[in-house]
Amino acid sequence: MLNWSDSFVTSHRILAWICLLTLVSGEPLRFDGYKVFRVKVQTSHDVSIIDKIQSTDKYDVWNYPSDIMTAPSDAEELEQLLHENGIEFDVWIDNVQNLVDHQFRGGHRTSQRDRRTERSINGDGPAVHDFDYSVYHRYTEIDQWIKDTAAKFPNLTEEFIIGKSYEQRVMRALKVGVPSESKKPVMWVHSGIHAREWVTPATNMWMTNQMLMEYGNDTVITRLLNDYDLYILFSMNPDGYDFTWDENRLWRKTRSPNMGSTCVGTDPNRNWNYEWGGLGVSFNPCSIIFCGPYPHSEIEVKNVIEFLQTLSKTHEIKFFMDIHSYSQLYLNPWGYTRDRPTDYDEHMEVGKAFADAAKAVHGKIYIPGSIPDVLSPASGSSLDFGYGVLKVKFSHGLELRDLGQYGFVLPEEQILPTAEETYAGMKAVYDYVMQHA
């Protein structure tokens, strides 16, 4: 049998050296020979083995409990562990670096992309009218897009700042709605809480632009912006997001240091103060699901919570949405327990409305369900905070494309199809909420 203690220490040292070499070389971490195993979990014993795998920093569980990424040096050990426990698996992705190399149209980053990145760093990002929604953008470009959008649609939008990240990046957001002298009910939407989920801010930006373009022409959108104010945060984890561009494409967490550990970052979607520290978290700072030393330890989470709690004192929050990828799911409360909330049946109706509308666009199937039913328990999540603390009846989450062929490294060719089906689903959800909230 494997000695988990020894292997954990060895793995931790290897990863520390890899990160150090990456920083010294100035080149992003490569994933040559990294594989993703698709595991067939059938029993509670199988689940316990996956939980043990996830509790260390040695393997990266992409999609619990089925998809596990391993470094080449650890692949044989993972195979041995799965074989010893009678767990069936396939090699789902043979070389992760191949996906990273081909996530951009035309393969590697082109000189055109580099010029666009340089332009955004110099504070001269692309204007809204020539903004390319079919490619991924760095955080500086997203931030500039927010400012440009507010300037282009002054009668429907207003930019505002939630706060600053740990590394002092501005967390800029957009208020969307027709101005009113009365206090309108509110809907909240955020994306990019996990850094590597690039398609989520890309989708959120496309949907917001489409919504603004359709105002006055689409009955659902016109009513929505007339009667509600939407507060939209496109990248909730800007430090981690920038880190995925410059250092490690598959980074998930924030970038704040952890006292007593060389491992950096906290899972910001395990850091909210509702049933914090329960099922589906780790107290190991090196784990990708490390919940932090205490609730709201991450300034990004604290900024959003303080904003929402202040907003809730004067406005009724009717809807809360946290957009993730991947696995094509519409997520409902609860996350921390398998117990179903009193609104479960209505939550499922909302999820079905999203799934039906999304499927009608490109035929992709999205499954609605509570987090433990379709994924696994996750305590301290934003969704549970919205439902349990803010008392938002319609507090939900999304997992966008795909089903694991590309995972977090979804190619740019799929950005617009993903955004189109998500927008159709979200319009159906907005329509439902406006009729039932």
ChimeraX attribute file (.defattr): number of C-alpha atoms within 10 A of each C-alpha:
attribute: neighborCount
match mode: 1-to-1
recipient: residues
	/A:1	6
	/A:2	11
	/A:3	7
	/A:4	12
	/A:5	9
	/A:6	10
	/A:7	15
	/A:8	14
	/A:9	14
	/A:10	13
	/A:11	17
	/A:12	18
	/A:13	12
	/A:14	13
	/A:15	16
	/A:16	14
	/A:17	12
	/A:18	14
	/A:19	16
	/A:20	12
	/A:21	14
	/A:22	17
	/A:23	14
	/A:24	9
	/A:25	10
	/A:26	11
	/A:27	12
	/A:28	17
	/A:29	19
	/A:30	18
	/A:31	20
	/A:32	14
	/A:33	17
	/A:34	20
	/A:35	22
	/A:36	27
	/A:37	23
	/A:38	20
	/A:39	20
	/A:40	15
	/A:41	19
	/A:42	10
	/A:43	9
	/A:44	9
	/A:45	13
	/A:46	19
	/A:47	17
	/A:48	12
	/A:49	17
	/A:50	21
	/A:51	16
	/A:52	11
	/A:53	18
	/A:54	23
	/A:55	22
	/A:56	23
	/A:57	20
	/A:58	23
	/A:59	20
	/A:60	20
	/A:61	22
	/A:62	20
	/A:63	19
	/A:64	17
	/A:65	19
	/A:66	18
	/A:67	24
	/A:68	23
	/A:69	24
	/A:70	23
	/A:71	19
	/A:72	14
	/A:73	11
	/A:74	16
	/A:75	18
	/A:76	12
	/A:77	14
	/A:78	20
	/A:79	16
	/A:80	13
	/A:81	16
	/A:82	17
	/A:83	12
	/A:84	11
	/A:85	11
	/A:86	12
	/A:87	19
	/A:88	15
	/A:89	16
	/A:90	13
	/A:91	14
	/A:92	17
	/A:93	22
	/A:94	16
	/A:95	17
	/A:96	21
	/A:97	19
	/A:98	17
	/A:99	20
	/A:100	21
	/A:101	17
	/A:102	16
	/A:103	22
	/A:104	19
	/A:105	15
	/A:106	10
	/A:107	13
	/A:108	12
	/A:109	13
	/A:110	12
	/A:111	9
	/A:112	9
	/A:113	15
	/A:114	11
	/A:115	11
	/A:116	18
	/A:117	19
	/A:118	14
	/A:119	15
	/A:120	20
	/A:121	15
	/A:122	10
	/A:123	12
	/A:124	14
	/A:125	21
	/A:126	18
	/A:127	17
	/A:128	18
	/A:129	9
	/A:130	7
	/A:131	14
	/A:132	12
	/A:133	18
	/A:134	17
	/A:135	18
	/A:136	21
	/A:137	21
	/A:138	18
	/A:139	23
	/A:140	21
	/A:141	22
	/A:142	21
	/A:143	22
	/A:144	20
	/A:145	19
	/A:146	23
	/A:147	21
	/A:148	18
	/A:149	22
	/A:150	20
	/A:151	16
	/A:152	14
	/A:153	14
	/A:154	12
	/A:155	12
	/A:156	19
	/A:157	23
	/A:158	19
	/A:159	19
	/A:160	17
	/A:161	13
	/A:162	21
	/A:163	19
	/A:164	15
	/A:165	23
	/A:166	17
	/A:167	13
	/A:168	10
	/A:169	16
	/A:170	17
	/A:171	21
	/A:172	21
	/A:173	22
	/A:174	21
	/A:175	19
	/A:176	27
	/A:177	25
	/A:178	20
	/A:179	17
	/A:180	11
	/A:181	5
	/A:182	6
	/A:183	13
	/A:184	20
	/A:185	16
	/A:186	21
	/A:187	24
	/A:188	19
	/A:189	17
	/A:190	23
	/A:191	28
	/A:192	26
	/A:193	29
	/A:194	25
	/A:195	30
	/A:196	25
	/A:197	27
	/A:198	28
	/A:199	28
	/A:200	30
	/A:201	26
	/A:202	25
	/A:203	26
	/A:204	23
	/A:205	21
	/A:206	20
	/A:207	22
	/A:208	18
	/A:209	14
	/A:210	15
	/A:211	20
	/A:212	18
	/A:213	13
	/A:214	14
	/A:215	19
	/A:216	14
	/A:217	9
	/A:218	12
	/A:219	11
	/A:220	18
	/A:221	21
	/A:222	18
	/A:223	17
	/A:224	23
	/A:225	20
	/A:226	18
	/A:227	17
	/A:228	22
	/A:229	24
	/A:230	23
	/A:231	22
	/A:232	22
	/A:233	26
	/A:234	28
	/A:235	26
	/A:236	27
	/A:237	29
	/A:238	29
	/A:239	22
	/A:240	29
	/A:241	28
	/A:242	19
	/A:243	20
	/A:244	21
	/A:245	18
	/A:246	16
	/A:247	18
	/A:248	20
	/A:249	24
	/A:250	24
	/A:251	20
	/A:252	24
	/A:253	26
	/A:254	28
	/A:255	22
	/A:256	19
	/A:257	14
	/A:258	15
	/A:259	10
	/A:260	7
	/A:261	10
	/A:262	13
	/A:263	20
	/A:264	16
	/A:265	24
	/A:266	29
	/A:267	27
	/A:268	30
	/A:269	21
	/A:270	28
	/A:271	29
	/A:272	29
	/A:273	22
	/A:274	21
	/A:275	20
	/A:276	22
	/A:277	23
	/A:278	16
	/A:279	15
	/A:280	21
	/A:281	26
	/A:282	21
	/A:283	14
	/A:284	18
	/A:285	24
	/A:286	21
	/A:287	23
	/A:288	24
	/A:289	27
	/A:290	23
	/A:291	32
	/A:292	25
	/A:293	16
	/A:294	12
	/A:295	19
	/A:296	21
	/A:297	17
	/A:298	24
	/A:299	18
	/A:300	22
	/A:301	24
	/A:302	20
	/A:303	18
	/A:304	18
	/A:305	20
	/A:306	13
	/A:307	14
	/A:308	18
	/A:309	14
	/A:310	11
	/A:311	13
	/A:312	16
	/A:313	9
	/A:314	11
	/A:315	15
	/A:316	16
	/A:317	27
	/A:318	20
	/A:319	24
	/A:320	24
	/A:321	21
	/A:322	24
	/A:323	25
	/A:324	27
	/A:325	24
	/A:326	23
	/A:327	21
	/A:328	21
	/A:329	27
	/A:330	27
	/A:331	28
	/A:332	30
	/A:333	30
	/A:334	27
	/A:335	27
	/A:336	24
	/A:337	20
	/A:338	14
	/A:339	12
	/A:340	15
	/A:341	15
	/A:342	10
	/A:343	12
	/A:344	16
	/A:345	11
	/A:346	14
	/A:347	23
	/A:348	18
	/A:349	15
	/A:350	24
	/A:351	27
	/A:352	20
	/A:353	21
	/A:354	28
	/A:355	26
	/A:356	18
	/A:357	22
	/A:358	25
	/A:359	16
	/A:360	13
	/A:361	16
	/A:362	12
	/A:363	11
	/A:364	17
	/A:365	18
	/A:366	26
	/A:367	18
	/A:368	24
	/A:369	21
	/A:370	27
	/A:371	24
	/A:372	20
	/A:373	16
	/A:374	16
	/A:375	17
	/A:376	18
	/A:377	19
	/A:378	24
	/A:379	27
	/A:380	27
	/A:381	26
	/A:382	28
	/A:383	28
	/A:384	28
	/A:385	25
	/A:386	26
	/A:387	21
	/A:388	18
	/A:389	14
	/A:390	18
	/A:391	16
	/A:392	21
	/A:393	20
	/A:394	25
	/A:395	27
	/A:396	27
	/A:397	27
	/A:398	26
	/A:399	21
	/A:400	25
	/A:401	29
	/A:402	21
	/A:403	17
	/A:404	20
	/A:405	13
	/A:406	17
	/A:407	22
	/A:408	26
	/A:409	25
	/A:410	24
	/A:411	21
	/A:412	20
	/A:413	13
	/A:414	15
	/A:415	21
	/A:416	18
	/A:417	17
	/A:418	23
	/A:419	26
	/A:420	18
	/A:421	24
	/A:422	27
	/A:423	23
	/A:424	20
	/A:425	26
	/A:426	22
	/A:427	20
	/A:428	22
	/A:429	22
	/A:430	20
	/A:431	18
	/A:432	15
	/A:433	17
	/A:434	16
	/A:435	8
	/A:436	10
	/A:437	11
